[in-house]
Amino acid sequence: MDTKILLENGTNELEVLEFKLDGNAYGINVAKIKEIINYQTVTPVPNAHPSVEGIFMPRDTMITAIDLKNCLQRGVSEPGGLFIVTNFNKLDIAFHVDSVVGIHRVSWREIIKPGTTISTSEDGVSTGIIKFDDRLIIILDFEKIVTDINPETGLKVADIEELGERQRIDVPILIAEDSPLLNKLIVDSLHKAGYVNLIHTENGQQAYDVIQECKKEGTLKDHVQCIITDIEMPLMDGHRLTKLVKTDDETKDIPIVIFSSLVNEDMKRKGEALGANAQLSKPEIGNLVRVVDELVLGDK
């Protein structure tokens, strides 16, 4: 899907596609979307998850179709409507929706993080809410929706076991990840890999505040020698964080690893332009450890 925002660097903005289900407004980051197509008849898959409508093959590419209404426990979709065809975590998936409203360009600072009254931190499928004059748009956590259907699409934590016995590593690493579940999994995985000196934050703004405080106290090297960041985060996204770090003479040499479900060819070019040292798709937790090893340990 063509969008100008992919050509811009570190603006801390995103484009959200608003769509409708049962008259309610939901949103998805445009960077996840490949195309929007009319509903097509799908082939059911035996013994599939109840939310999986089936598979179809536009242009010789097999795509799994997911009934988003069913995922949100709002019943079962009838034939018709649209498929939003997405790509994230190296997967092509179509989500069945009623209709599409349009695209809104917003700052990450305008996105309200859902409170615990809406959903618990690990069980909710909303990553944020956008408030307009006449309505609220709920941004859905599509990665979690897919992982709930098939856990094998999530972080491949078992890859850490393949690294074998590891020595304790005191190199300080700063992590920016807004998903409480993924934050915990990343921290646990790094701990298993020997990295014990970790600071984990919920978004790019919190991570940047840590950096600024360390600069002020003259303790930057003691607390931040590597940064691992998601891209999609409230207040400040990972690309904006990368730009701020890499354009500051005091921090530009700190290696940054972008670890996100959005890492595709377009986003890789954007990350490279911003100065990211490495970019990995989120299932690759084993590769994340190997890349961090190379960046912070070198030939040690």
N, C-alpha and C positions, 0 to 999 in steps of 0.2 A: 504493500500500500504506500503510495507516494505521500510524503509529508516533509515539509521544509525544515521542521525542527531537527531532523537527523543531520542537517548540514550545519547546525549551530552548536557552539561549544560552551559548556559551563554556564548556561543562562539560569539554571535552577528552575526551569519551566518544563512542562510536559503538555502534550495534547491528549485529551480524554475523549473517547467516543462514547456518547450517551446513547443507550438503547433501552427498549421497554420490554418488560415481562409482566403480564397481568396488570398493565396500567402503571406499574411502578418504574421509577427511573434508576438505572444502574450504569456503571461506567467501567471502561477498560482502557489502559494506556495504549495509545495508538502504536507505540513502538512494538507491541506484541502482535499486531495485526498484519497478515499477509494480504488478505482480500475479504470482501463481503460479497456473498453470492446468494441467489435465490435458493430456497429450500430444494433439495434433491432427494429422490427416493433412496433410502439406504438399505443395505443388506444386513439383517439382524445377525448377531454373533451368538452362537449357542453358549449358554452358561455365563454370559457377560454380566457385569455389574448392572443393576437396574437403571442407572443413569446413562448407560451407554446405549444409544439408539441403534448403532450399527456402524458399518463402514461404507465408504463410497470412493470412487476413483476419478476425480476430475483431472484431466490431462495426465493420466497414467501415474498419478501419485496417490497411494492409498492413505486415506484420512479417516480417523475415528471421529464419529459424530456423538456429541454429548448433549443430553437433554438438560439444559441449564435450569429449567423450571423444576424438574425432578430433583436436581441437586439442592435447590433451595427449598425443597419440601412444599412446593406449591402445585403439586399434581403432575400430570403428564402432558406434554405438548402434543397438539394435533399436527398433522401434515400441513405445511405452509409456513409462512414467515421467512426468516433469513438464517443463513449460516455465517457466523463470524469466524473466518478461518485464521487461526493463530499459529505462531511459532515461538516457543520458548522452551528452555531446557532441552533444546535439540529435538523437539517433538512438534509435528503438525497435527493440530486438533481443531475441529470445527464445533462451535457452540451454537446451539439452536436457540434463537431469540424471536420475539414477535415482530419487532420493527426497530429501525435505527432513527434517531432524532437528529444527530449532528455532532460536530467536533467542537470542543471548547479548549482554548489555550489558557492554562492557569499556572500559577506559581506553586511550588511545593508548600510554600508557607500558607497558602489558602486552603490547604487540605486539612480537615479536622480529623484527628485520630479517634477512632471509636472508643467510647468509654466501656467499662466493665458491665454497665447496665445493658449495653447492646450485645456484647459477646465476651466470653472469657478470652484471655490472650491467646491460648493455644487452640481453642475450638472454633473461633469465629472465622467467617469467610469474608469479612470486610476489612480492607486495609485503610480506608479513609472515607470521608464524606465531604462533598462539595456543596456549599449552600448558595443557591440562587434566590432571587426575590420570591419566586412562586413555588419552589420545590427544592428537595434535597436529592442529590445524586450519590448513590452508594457505590464506591469503587470496590469491586470484588477481588478477592485473592484467588486468582485463577490457578496459581501454582498449587495452593493448598487443595483446591477442588479436585485437581487432577491427582495429586498425591493420595487424597482420601479414597479415590476410586481405585488407584493402583499404586501402593506404597513403593513399588520398585522404581517409580519415576522420581522419587525424592533423593535426598543425599545418600550416596552410596558409602555409608559409614563403614561397612565391612572392608572397604579398600584400605582403611587404616591398619587393619590386622596384617595385611600383606607387607607392611613396612618393617615388621619384625621388632625386636627389642631396640629401644631408643634410650639414649642418655638424656639426662636433664639438661635443658637448654634455657638459659636465663635471658636471652635476647628479648627485650620488651616489644610487644606487638599491640597495636591499637586496632580494635575491630569496630566497624560501624554497620549494624544490621538491625532493622526495625522489627523483624519477626522474632518474638520471644523464643519460639520453638527452634528456628534456625540459628539464632544467636547461641542458644544453649548447645545445639549439636556441633556448631563450629568450635565453640570453646572446648567442649568435651573431646572433640577429635584432636584439636591441637594439644590438649593436655596429654592424651594418649601418645601423641607423637613426641612428647618431651618438652613442649613449650609451656612453661608454667608462669611466665611473667606477662599476663594479659590484662588489658583494660578493654572492657566491652561496653559500647554505647549504643543507643537506640536509633541514632540518625547522624547525618553528616554534621549538623550544627553542634550536637553534643561532642562529637569527635574533634571538631575544629576548636571548640571551647577548651578541650583538654590540651590541645596543641598550643593555643594562645597562653594558657595558664603556665604551661611548662616553659615556654619562651620567656615569660615574665619572670619566672623564678630561676631561670638558668638551668633547668633540669631536663631539657628536651631529650638529650641522649640517654638519660637514665630511664625515661618512660616511653619514648617513641622511637624505635629504630626500623619499624615496618608498619604499614597500614594495610588492612584488608577491608574493603568497602563494598557494600551492595550498591546498586544504582538507584532503584526506586525506594525513596525514604521521605517521610514528611519533614517539613522545615527546610532541610537542605539535602539534595540528592548526591549520589556518589561522584557524578561528573563535576558538579560545582565544587565539592570538597577537593577533588583531584586538581582542578584548576587553581584553587586558592593555595594549595600546598606547593604545586610545581612552579608558581609564579612568585614565590617568596624565597629570597636568597638564603634565608635561614633554614628553610625546610625542603628546598627543591631536590636535595640529594636523598631524602627519605624514600625508599622504594614503596610503591603503591601497587597492590594487587586488586583489581576489580573482579569480584566474585558474584556473579549475577545470572539469573535465568535469562536475562535479555542479551547476553553476549552472542551476537551473530556478526556477520561480515560488516554490515553498516555500523553497528555499535562499536565494533572493534576499531574501525577507522576513526571514529569519534574519540574513543579512549586513547588511541595512539597519538592523535593530534593534541590531546590534553597532557600527554606525558606519562600515562600509566605504564608501569614497568612490565605488567603481565595482566592478562584478562582470561578468565576461565568461566565456563558455564557451571551452574550450581551443582549438578550431580557429581562433579569431579572433585570430591573432597580429598581423595588420595593425591591427585595431581596438585591440589592447592598446597599440601604439605611439601611436596617435592619442589614446587616453585619457590615457596618461602625459604626452604633450605638453600636453594641456589642463591637467592637474593641476600640473605642475611648471614649465611655461613661461608659461602664461596667455596674455597678449596679446603676448608678446615676439616 
